[in-house]
Amino acid sequence: MQSNILDPTPSRMSDAIPTRPAASQPSADQAAPTRRVALRDSAKAEAGRYRIIEAIRSGQRHEPAVHAELANLTDAETIAKIDDFQLWYGKNQAIHHVNINVARGKVTALIGPSGCGKSTLLRSVNRLNDLIDGVRVAGSITINGRQVFGPGVDVINLRKRVGMVFQKPNPFPMSIFDNVVYRLRIDGERSKSTLEAASEKALRGAALWEEVKDRLKDSAVGLSGGQQQRLCIARAIVADPEMLLLDEPCSALDPIATLRIEELIHEIAERYTVLIVTHNMQQAARVSDYTAFMYLGRLVEFGPTKLIFQSPQLPETEDYVMGRFG
């Protein structure tokens, strides 16, 4: 049969759809310069945007952004003053000229990348860094007008006034009851009724009483991680401290235990001033009234938490809390 040469129907689909030459893909060697240019342009943009961060990186003195609400706190509104504080580990300076007023009866969060000095600063408030060889300090820290690093300071008494809860729960290998009243017994308290009343008050304050009231003689190490951390909080508040320091108290806990600790922080803040270090931006936003952003041992910005997270004064702070920097 003779084919109809006027029939426009193609014999193959490939004849019906005109093809376009495929674009050649750049090789890895060809793409590398493009990536380098992009990284260089990004670094230039960052350098122009991060004025204070660049000053810090180059070792220059800078003026941090301190919101007026905190810069103008009265003495009555301030429980602790960190004034031009500096700290060295041997020859290495870890804290540089930090000035922070800690508001009384509020939760203040210290945030920043790992290694920025926030835990070092926290531990300076009750002089836990004294336990490290080669540490020296300059400037001052005062709590209710009393020098922390002054001559003749009773460090043991200071640590009673300023309770501390660490990153990992550290219950003593003894009963729940003995853990809670340990500090009181060290002070010489022997009255059973006084110790029992103090234990119940502290455990209620740490939202743990209902869970352990029938097993106070059991070993504390048998508690869950979240319960152990609340026990450590009870142990820290049993002597009614002036301040409570929390060093990433939820980093070793599961989400449910973390939520319980955060709820507890809100409850505790009604009675105590809290200074907390956290690497979790959402946690800082949830639990704190004020937030201080640190970088390489320097203060970058300090203000009300709502403003730090919603309308900070510096682009460095905005990018850090949004996860674009650090």
C-alpha positions as CSV (number, residue, x, y, z in Angstrom):
1,M,0.0,0.0,0.0
2,Q,1.4,3.4,-1.0
3,S,1.8,5.8,1.9
4,N,0.0,9.1,1.8
5,I,2.7,11.7,1.7
6,L,0.2,14.4,2.6
7,D,-0.8,12.8,5.9
8,P,0.6,15.0,8.6
9,T,0.5,12.3,11.3
10,P,4.0,11.7,12.4
11,S,5.3,8.1,12.4
12,R,7.0,8.6,15.8
13,M,6.2,10.7,18.9
14,S,9.7,12.1,18.8
15,D,8.9,13.6,15.4
16,A,5.8,15.3,16.9
17,I,7.6,17.1,19.8
18,P,10.5,19.2,18.8
19,T,13.4,18.7,21.2
20,R,15.6,21.4,22.7
21,P,19.2,20.7,23.4
22,A,19.7,19.9,27.0
23,A,21.5,22.5,29.0
24,S,25.0,21.4,29.9
25,Q,25.4,21.0,33.7
26,P,28.5,22.6,35.2
27,S,31.1,20.3,36.5
28,A,32.2,20.4,40.1
29,D,35.4,22.3,39.1
30,Q,33.3,24.8,37.2
31,A,30.8,25.3,40.1
32,A,33.5,25.8,42.7
33,P,34.4,29.4,41.7
34,T,30.7,30.3,41.7
35,R,30.3,29.0,45.3
36,R,33.4,30.9,46.4
37,V,32.0,34.1,44.9
38,A,28.7,33.5,46.6
39,L,30.4,32.9,50.0
40,R,32.6,36.0,49.5
41,D,29.6,38.1,48.7
42,S,27.8,36.7,51.7
43,A,30.7,37.5,54.0
44,K,30.8,41.1,52.7
45,A,27.1,41.5,53.3
46,E,27.5,40.1,56.8
47,A,30.5,42.4,57.5
48,G,28.4,45.4,56.5
49,R,25.4,44.3,58.5
50,Y,27.0,43.0,61.7
51,R,28.8,46.2,62.9
52,I,29.1,45.1,66.5
53,I,30.0,41.5,65.8
54,E,32.8,42.7,63.4
55,A,34.1,45.0,66.2
56,I,34.1,42.1,68.6
57,R,35.9,39.8,66.2
58,S,38.6,42.4,65.6
59,G,39.1,42.9,69.3
60,Q,37.8,46.5,69.4
61,R,35.8,48.0,72.2
62,H,32.1,48.4,71.4
63,E,29.0,49.8,72.9
64,P,26.3,47.1,73.4
65,A,22.7,47.9,72.8
66,V,21.0,48.2,76.2
67,H,17.3,49.0,76.2
68,A,16.3,52.0,78.2
69,E,14.1,49.9,80.5
70,L,17.1,48.1,81.8
71,A,19.6,50.9,81.7
72,N,17.3,53.0,84.0
73,L,16.6,50.4,86.7
74,T,16.7,51.8,90.2
75,D,18.7,50.2,93.0
76,A,15.5,49.0,94.5
77,E,14.5,47.3,91.2
78,T,18.0,45.6,90.8
79,I,19.2,42.6,92.8
80,A,22.5,42.1,91.1
81,K,24.8,44.4,89.3
82,I,27.5,43.1,86.9
83,D,29.8,46.1,86.4
84,D,32.6,46.1,83.8
85,F,33.2,42.5,84.7
86,Q,36.2,40.6,83.1
87,L,37.5,37.1,83.6
88,W,40.6,35.3,82.4
89,Y,41.5,31.6,82.4
90,G,45.2,32.0,82.6
91,K,46.2,34.2,79.7
92,N,42.9,33.6,77.8
93,Q,40.2,36.2,78.4
94,A,36.7,34.7,78.5
95,I,34.6,37.7,79.6
96,H,35.2,41.3,78.4
97,H,33.8,44.4,80.1
98,V,30.2,43.0,80.6
99,N,27.6,45.3,82.3
100,I,24.3,43.8,83.2
101,N,21.7,44.8,85.8
102,V,19.6,41.8,86.9
103,A,16.1,42.9,87.7
104,R,14.7,41.8,91.1
105,G,11.9,39.2,91.0
106,K,12.3,38.6,87.3
107,V,13.8,35.9,85.0
108,T,16.8,37.0,83.0
109,A,18.1,34.7,80.2
110,L,21.6,34.6,78.9
111,I,21.8,33.5,75.3
112,G,24.5,33.2,72.6
113,P,26.5,30.6,70.6
114,S,28.4,27.9,72.4
115,G,31.6,29.2,73.9
116,C,30.3,32.8,74.2
117,G,30.9,33.0,77.9
118,K,27.3,32.8,79.2
119,S,27.9,29.9,81.6
120,T,31.2,31.4,82.7
121,L,29.4,34.6,83.6
122,L,26.6,32.7,85.4
123,R,29.1,30.8,87.5
124,S,30.9,34.0,88.4
125,V,27.8,35.2,90.3
126,N,28.4,32.7,93.0
127,R,32.1,32.2,92.3
128,L,32.1,28.6,91.1
129,N,34.9,29.5,88.7
130,D,37.1,29.9,91.8
131,L,37.4,26.1,91.6
132,I,39.4,26.4,88.3
133,D,43.1,27.0,88.5
134,G,44.4,30.2,87.0
135,V,41.1,32.2,87.1
136,R,41.3,35.9,87.8
137,V,38.8,38.6,87.5
138,A,38.4,42.4,87.2
139,G,35.4,44.7,87.6
140,S,32.7,43.8,90.1
141,I,29.6,41.9,90.8
142,T,27.3,42.9,93.7
143,I,24.2,41.2,95.1
144,N,21.9,43.4,97.1
145,G,24.8,45.8,97.4
146,R,27.3,43.3,98.7
147,Q,30.4,42.6,96.7
148,V,30.8,39.0,95.4
149,F,34.6,39.3,94.9
150,G,35.3,41.7,97.8
151,P,38.0,40.9,100.4
152,G,36.9,38.6,103.1
153,V,33.8,37.3,101.3
154,D,32.5,34.1,102.8
155,V,32.2,32.0,99.6
156,I,30.2,29.2,101.3
157,N,27.7,31.7,102.6
158,L,27.6,33.4,99.2
159,R,26.6,30.0,97.6
160,K,23.8,29.7,100.2
161,R,22.5,33.1,99.2
162,V,22.8,32.2,95.5
163,G,21.4,28.8,94.7
164,M,22.7,26.8,91.6
165,V,21.1,24.2,89.4
166,F,23.3,22.6,86.9
167,Q,22.9,21.3,83.3
168,K,22.7,17.6,84.4
169,P,20.7,16.6,87.5
170,N,23.1,15.7,90.3
171,P,21.2,14.2,93.2
172,F,23.4,13.0,96.1
173,P,23.4,9.2,96.6
174,M,21.1,9.5,99.6
175,S,17.4,9.6,100.3
176,I,15.1,12.2,98.8
177,F,14.6,13.8,102.2
178,D,18.3,14.0,103.0
179,N,19.0,15.5,99.6
180,V,16.6,18.4,100.2
181,V,17.7,19.2,103.8
182,Y,21.5,18.6,103.1
183,R,22.3,22.3,103.2
184,L,20.4,22.9,106.4
185,R,22.2,20.1,108.1
186,I,25.5,21.5,107.1
187,D,24.5,24.7,108.8
188,G,23.9,22.7,112.0
189,E,20.1,22.3,112.0
190,R,19.2,19.2,113.9
191,S,15.5,19.7,114.8
192,K,13.5,17.0,113.1
193,S,10.4,19.1,112.9
194,T,12.2,22.0,111.4
195,L,13.9,19.8,108.8
196,E,10.6,18.1,107.9
197,A,8.8,21.4,107.5
198,A,11.6,22.9,105.4
199,S,11.7,19.7,103.2
200,E,8.0,19.9,102.5
201,K,8.1,23.6,101.7
202,A,11.0,23.2,99.3
203,L,9.5,20.1,97.6
204,R,6.2,22.0,97.2
205,G,8.0,24.9,95.8
206,A,9.7,22.6,93.3
207,A,6.3,21.0,92.4
208,L,7.5,17.6,93.6
209,W,5.9,17.1,96.9
210,E,2.8,15.2,95.7
211,E,5.0,12.8,93.7
212,V,7.4,11.9,96.5
213,K,5.7,12.6,99.8
214,D,5.2,8.8,100.4
215,R,8.7,7.8,99.6
216,L,11.0,10.4,101.1
217,K,13.2,7.7,102.5
218,D,13.8,6.2,99.0
219,S,17.1,6.9,97.2
220,A,17.0,10.1,95.1
221,V,18.9,8.4,92.2
222,G,15.8,6.3,91.6
223,L,13.8,9.3,90.4
224,S,13.3,10.1,86.7
225,G,15.5,12.7,85.1
226,G,12.9,15.4,85.3
227,Q,12.1,14.6,88.9
228,Q,15.8,14.6,89.8
229,Q,16.1,18.1,88.3
230,R,13.2,19.4,90.3
231,L,14.7,17.8,93.4
232,C,17.9,19.8,92.7
233,I,15.8,22.9,92.5
234,A,14.2,22.0,95.9
235,R,17.7,21.5,97.3
236,A,18.7,24.9,96.0
237,I,15.7,26.8,97.4
238,V,15.4,25.1,100.8
239,A,17.6,27.8,102.4
240,D,15.5,30.6,100.8
241,P,18.3,32.1,98.5
242,E,18.3,35.6,97.2
243,M,18.9,34.4,93.6
244,L,18.6,31.2,91.7
245,L,21.1,30.4,88.9
246,L,20.0,27.8,86.3
247,D,22.7,26.5,83.9
248,E,20.8,25.0,80.9
249,P,18.6,23.1,83.3
250,C,16.6,21.3,80.6
251,S,19.3,20.3,78.1
252,A,19.5,16.7,79.4
253,L,15.7,16.3,79.7
254,D,13.0,15.0,77.4
255,P,10.3,17.4,76.0
256,I,7.7,16.5,78.7
257,A,10.2,17.0,81.6
258,T,11.4,20.2,79.9
259,L,7.9,21.6,79.8
260,R,7.4,20.8,83.5
261,I,10.7,22.6,84.4
262,E,9.6,25.6,82.4
263,E,6.3,25.7,84.2
264,L,8.2,25.5,87.5
265,I,10.5,28.4,86.5
266,H,7.4,30.6,86.1
267,E,6.2,29.5,89.5
268,I,9.6,30.1,91.2
269,A,10.0,33.5,89.6
270,E,7.1,34.7,91.8
271,R,9.4,34.2,94.8
272,Y,13.0,34.3,93.5
273,T,15.0,36.2,91.0
274,V,16.2,33.7,88.3
275,L,19.2,34.0,86.0
276,I,19.2,31.3,83.4
277,V,21.6,30.2,80.7
278,T,19.9,28.5,77.7
279,H,20.9,27.6,74.2
280,N,17.2,27.1,73.3
281,M,15.8,30.3,71.8
282,Q,12.2,29.2,72.2
283,Q,12.8,28.4,75.8
284,A,14.3,31.9,76.4
285,A,11.3,33.4,74.8
286,R,8.9,31.4,76.9
287,V,10.4,31.6,80.4
288,S,12.3,35.0,80.6
289,D,11.3,38.6,81.2
290,Y,14.7,39.9,80.0
291,T,17.3,38.5,77.6
292,A,21.0,39.3,77.2
293,F,22.7,38.2,74.0
294,M,26.4,37.5,74.3
295,Y,29.1,36.8,71.7
296,L,32.7,35.9,72.3
297,G,32.6,36.9,75.9
298,R,31.0,40.3,75.2
299,L,27.5,41.7,75.7
300,V,25.8,42.5,72.3
301,E,22.2,43.4,73.3
302,F,20.2,43.4,76.5
303,G,16.5,44.2,76.8
304,P,13.0,42.9,77.5
305,T,12.6,39.5,76.0
306,K,9.6,40.5,73.9
307,L,11.6,43.2,72.2
308,I,14.7,41.1,71.8
309,F,12.7,38.5,69.9
310,Q,10.3,40.7,68.0
311,S,12.0,44.1,67.4
312,P,15.7,44.0,68.5
313,Q,17.8,47.1,68.0
314,L,20.6,45.2,66.2
315,P,20.5,43.1,63.1
316,E,23.0,40.7,64.7
317,T,20.4,40.0,67.5
318,E,17.6,39.6,65.0
319,D,19.5,37.2,62.8
320,Y,20.7,35.1,65.8
321,V,17.3,34.6,67.4
322,M,15.8,33.8,64.0
323,G,18.5,31.2,63.4
324,R,20.3,33.0,60.6
325,F,23.5,33.6,62.5
326,G,25.6,31.8,65.0
